[in-house]
Amino acid sequence: MNLDFVKKGLIISSWKFHLGVFIFSLIITVTYSVIRLDVMKPSDRIDLLILLFIQLELFFMVALRIFGEIKTGTDRREITRTLLLKFVLFMALCFLISLIVNIIFILASSTIRELDPNASLTLFFEKNFKEWMKQTIGGLMFGAAVFIFIQWQDALKREQKLREENLIFQNETLKNQVNPHFLFNSLNTLSSLIASNPEAADRFIARLASMYRYILENSQKDKISLLAELDYIKNYYDLHKIRDEEKIILTIISPDSDKFEILPVSLQILIENAIKHNKATRESPLSIEVFIDDHYVVVRNNLQKMAMQLKSTGIGLRNLTERLKLITGKSLIVEETKEYFIAKVPLL
């Protein structure tokens, strides 16, 4: 059992979830009735069943709100501290909810049975309150312990999965940038520039060194400032601009980029993907636009697909999508129209 299953039970198959809560309430009522057979009347058993069902429904709603997903990227100590704080909040809210539900139930039951509501409430607080409080706190602690254990395990699994994805991501990023094709083009360009344009060669070397330094320093991180990522992209584009002259046009519109954060090297993967799968000539340049739209960074390029498409494993985009899900809870959005290929990366 996990929280995702419970959420699906509430949203997709709610009747199954509610039926499960009712059956669980019935089992507790029957068990308690057997234990307290000498003091429980049939009407008391019905009251207990109704109260349990209502309270469990409310407790599950509160639990799903409080014990939501823990932010990935925190260590075990932070995970444990967060869960303990949530546990205290859950106990306090559920105790208050249980007390309110019991008071309302006593008043409603007294009215239906034509009893004095004030006398019933007085009896509850003077005679039954301590017993009710012990049972309620015991039940809440058991339920909260189950949710904490489930969520703690889930958080640790996601943390481990993120570490594995980070290793894959680092390996793929470095492999993409150190592949023979990239090095051949870069070194060939550098060789020609040294003879024909030494200043451009120096600029090319500086851009290349800056790119690798950025990758080595930031590929292990979960987030980086959007401003730093865009500076990296500009260096990456400058390499292509020196090599391909007017074949590729990059336009960046990024107001307030210093206020946002993004997954490192994510934009480079998308721009590389556009360059890899589209033709780029001086007559028909490949136009790539980068801009912010509703907490997403949009990378859009005009479609100029090559007649012979390069074989692609799709690992880069799949890995990027998986890491975005783990870190932000959102997915990479990919759209293709007759004119454009569009990819949207969620901002942090």
C-alpha positions in Angstrom: 0.0 0.0 0.0 1.2 3.5 -0.7 -0.1 7.1 -0.7 -0.5 7.1 -4.5 -2.9 4.1 -4.2 -4.9 5.9 -1.6 -5.1 9.0 -3.6 -6.3 7.0 -6.7 -8.8 5.3 -4.5 -10.2 8.7 -3.5 -10.2 10.2 -7.0 -10.7 7.4 -9.4 -12.6 4.7 -7.5 -14.0 6.6 -4.6 -16.7 4.0 -3.9 -14.1 1.3 -3.3 -12.2 3.5 -0.9 -15.3 4.5 1.1 -16.5 0.9 1.1 -13.1 -0.1 2.5 -13.4 2.6 5.2 -16.8 1.3 6.1 -15.7 -2.3 6.3 -12.7 -1.3 8.5 -15.1 0.7 10.8 -17.4 -2.4 11.0 -14.5 -4.7 12.0 -13.4 -2.3 14.7 -17.0 -2.0 16.0 -17.5 -5.7 16.1 -14.2 -6.3 17.8 -14.9 -3.6 20.4 -18.5 -5.0 20.9 -17.1 -8.5 21.7 -14.7 -7.0 24.2 -17.3 -4.8 25.8 -20.3 -7.2 25.3 -21.5 -6.6 28.9 -22.0 -2.9 28.5 -22.8 -2.2 24.9 -26.3 -1.9 23.7 -27.3 -2.4 20.0 -27.9 1.3 19.7 -24.4 2.0 21.1 -22.9 -0.3 18.5 -24.6 1.6 15.7 -23.5 4.9 17.1 -19.9 3.7 17.3 -20.0 2.4 13.7 -21.3 5.7 12.4 -18.9 7.8 14.5 -15.9 5.6 13.4 -16.9 5.8 9.7 -17.3 9.6 9.7 -14.1 10.2 11.7 -12.0 7.8 9.6 -13.2 9.5 6.4 -12.1 12.9 7.8 -8.9 11.6 9.2 -7.9 10.2 5.8 -8.6 13.5 4.1 -6.5 15.3 6.7 -3.7 12.7 6.4 -3.5 13.0 2.6 -3.3 16.8 2.9 -0.6 16.8 5.6 1.4 13.7 4.6 1.9 14.8 1.1 5.1 14.3 -0.9 8.2 15.5 0.8 10.5 17.7 -1.3 13.1 15.6 -3.0 16.7 16.5 -2.3 16.6 16.6 1.5 18.6 14.2 3.6 17.3 11.6 5.9 17.6 13.8 9.0 15.5 16.5 7.2 13.0 13.9 6.1 12.6 12.6 9.7 12.2 16.1 11.1 9.6 17.0 8.5 7.6 13.9 9.2 7.7 14.5 13.0 6.3 18.0 12.6 3.6 16.7 10.3 2.8 14.0 12.9 2.2 16.7 15.6 0.1 18.7 13.3 -1.9 15.7 12.2 -2.6 14.6 15.9 -3.7 18.1 16.9 -6.1 18.6 13.9 -7.6 15.1 14.1 -8.1 15.4 17.9 -9.9 18.7 17.3 -12.0 17.2 14.5 -12.9 14.1 16.6 -14.0 16.2 19.5 -16.2 18.4 17.2 -17.7 15.4 15.5 -18.5 13.7 18.8 -20.1 16.8 20.2 -22.2 17.3 17.1 -23.1 13.6 17.1 -24.2 13.7 20.8 -26.4 16.7 20.2 -28.0 15.2 17.1 -28.5 11.8 18.7 -30.1 13.4 21.8 -32.4 15.4 19.7 -33.5 12.4 17.6 -34.1 10.3 20.7 -35.8 13.1 22.5 -33.3 13.4 25.2 -31.9 16.5 26.9 -28.8 17.6 24.7 -27.3 19.6 27.6 -27.5 16.6 29.9 -26.0 14.3 27.3 -23.1 16.7 26.8 -22.6 17.0 30.6 -22.5 13.2 30.9 -20.0 12.9 28.1 -17.5 15.5 29.6 -17.9 14.3 33.2 -18.0 10.6 32.8 -16.9 9.5 29.4 -14.4 12.1 28.3 -11.2 10.5 29.7 -12.0 7.1 28.2 -12.9 8.7 24.9 -9.6 10.8 24.9 -7.5 7.6 25.6 -9.1 5.7 22.8 -8.9 8.6 20.3 -5.3 9.4 21.0 -4.4 5.7 20.8 -6.2 5.3 17.4 -4.7 8.5 16.0 -1.1 7.5 17.0 -1.6 4.1 15.3 -2.9 5.7 12.2 -0.3 8.4 12.1 2.5 5.9 12.6 1.3 3.9 9.6 1.2 7.0 7.4 4.6 8.2 8.6 6.1 4.8 7.9 4.6 4.7 4.4 5.7 8.3 3.6 9.2 7.9 5.1 9.8 4.8 3.0 8.4 6.5 -0.1 10.6 9.6 0.5 13.7 7.4 0.9 12.9 5.5 -2.3 12.5 8.7 -4.3 15.7 10.0 -2.9 17.6 6.9 -3.9 15.9 7.0 -7.4 17.0 10.7 -7.8 20.6 9.8 -6.9 20.5 7.1 -9.6 19.0 9.4 -12.1 21.6 12.1 -11.3 24.4 9.6 -12.0 22.8 8.7 -15.3 22.2 12.3 -16.2 25.8 13.3 -15.4 27.1 10.4 -17.5 24.8 11.2 -20.4 25.6 14.9 -20.3 29.3 14.4 -20.3 29.1 11.7 -22.9 27.0 14.0 -25.2 29.6 16.8 -24.9 32.7 14.5 -25.2 31.4 12.4 -28.0 33.7 12.1 -31.1 31.4 14.0 -33.3 31.3 17.0 -31.0 35.1 16.9 -30.4 35.8 16.5 -34.1 33.8 19.5 -35.1 35.1 21.6 -32.2 38.8 20.7 -32.9 38.4 21.1 -36.6 36.9 24.5 -36.1 39.6 25.5 -33.6 42.3 24.3 -36.0 41.0 26.5 -38.8 40.5 29.5 -36.5 44.0 29.4 -35.2 45.4 29.9 -38.6 42.8 32.4 -40.0 41.5 34.2 -36.9 43.5 33.8 -33.7 41.2 36.1 -31.7 38.2 34.0 -32.6 40.2 30.9 -31.7 40.9 32.4 -28.2 37.2 33.2 -27.8 36.3 29.6 -29.0 38.6 28.1 -26.4 37.3 30.3 -23.6 33.7 29.4 -24.5 34.5 25.7 -24.6 36.4 25.8 -21.3 33.5 27.7 -19.7 31.0 25.1 -20.9 32.9 22.2 -19.4 33.5 24.0 -16.2 29.7 24.7 -15.9 28.9 21.0 -16.5 31.5 19.7 -14.0 30.4 22.2 -11.3 26.6 22.0 -11.7 25.6 18.7 -13.2 25.3 17.1 -9.8 23.0 19.9 -8.5 19.2 19.7 -8.4 18.8 23.4 -9.4 20.7 26.4 -10.6 19.7 30.0 -11.2 18.1 30.5 -14.6 20.5 33.4 -15.2 23.5 31.1 -14.9 21.8 28.5 -17.1 21.1 31.1 -19.8 24.7 32.3 -19.6 25.8 28.7 -20.2 23.5 28.5 -23.2 24.9 31.6 -24.7 28.4 30.1 -24.5 27.1 26.9 -26.1 25.5 28.9 -28.8 28.6 31.0 -29.4 30.5 27.8 -30.3 27.9 27.0 -33.0 27.8 30.6 -34.1 31.6 30.6 -34.7 31.4 27.3 -36.4 28.2 27.6 -38.4 28.0 31.4 -38.8 24.5 32.4 -39.8 23.0 28.9 -39.9 21.5 28.9 -36.4 19.8 31.9 -34.7 19.2 31.9 -31.0 16.8 34.4 -29.4 16.5 34.6 -25.6 13.8 36.7 -23.9 14.2 36.3 -20.2 13.0 39.2 -18.0 13.6 38.5 -14.2 15.7 35.4 -15.0 17.6 36.0 -11.7 14.3 35.3 -9.8 14.0 31.7 -11.0 15.9 28.4 -10.8 16.0 25.5 -13.2 17.4 22.0 -13.5 21.1 22.4 -14.7 21.9 21.7 -18.3 18.2 21.1 -19.1 18.1 23.8 -21.7 21.2 22.7 -23.4 19.7 19.2 -23.9 16.7 20.7 -25.7 18.8 23.0 -27.9 21.1 20.2 -28.8 18.0 18.1 -29.7 16.8 20.9 -32.0 20.2 21.2 -33.7 20.5 17.4 -34.1 17.2 16.8 -35.8 16.8 19.9 -38.0 18.5 21.3 -41.1 20.3 24.6 -40.7 21.5 26.6 -43.7 22.2 30.3 -44.4 19.2 30.4 -46.7 16.9 28.6 -44.2 18.5 29.1 -40.7 17.3 27.1 -37.7 15.6 29.6 -35.4 15.5 28.7 -31.7 13.6 30.8 -29.2 13.9 30.7 -25.4 11.4 32.5 -23.3 9.5 32.3 -20.0 5.8 31.5 -20.0 3.8 30.9 -16.8 6.6 29.4 -14.7 8.0 27.4 -17.6 11.0 28.0 -19.8 9.9 27.4 -23.4 12.4 26.3 -26.0 10.8 26.5 -29.5 12.4 25.9 -32.9 11.0 26.0 -36.4 10.6 22.6 -37.9 13.1 21.8 -40.7 13.5 18.0 -40.3 16.3 16.4 -42.1 15.5 14.0 -44.9 17.6 11.3 -43.2 17.0 11.5 -39.5 19.9 10.6 -37.2 19.2 7.5 -35.1 18.2 8.6 -31.6 17.7 6.6 -28.4 15.7 9.3 -26.8 17.5 8.7 -23.5 18.4 12.4 -23.0 14.7 13.6 -23.1 13.5 10.6 -21.1 16.1 11.1 -18.4 15.4 14.8 -18.3 11.7 14.1 -17.9 12.3 11.7 -15.1 14.6 14.0 -13.2 12.1 16.9 -13.6 9.3 14.7 -12.1 11.5 13.7 -9.1 12.7 17.2 -8.4 9.7 19.5 -9.3 6.8 17.0 -9.4 6.1 18.3 -12.9 6.9 16.8 -16.3 8.6 18.1 -19.4 6.0 19.3 -21.8 6.7 18.5 -25.5 4.5 19.7 -28.3 4.9 19.5 -32.1 2.9 21.5 -34.7 3.3 21.8 -38.4 5.7 24.8 -37.9 7.3 24.3 -34.5 8.8 21.9 -32.0 8.1 23.1 -28.5 9.5 21.9 -25.2 8.6 23.4 -21.8 10.8 23.0 -18.7 9.2 23.8 -15.3 10.9 26.5 -13.3 11.8 26.0 -9.6 
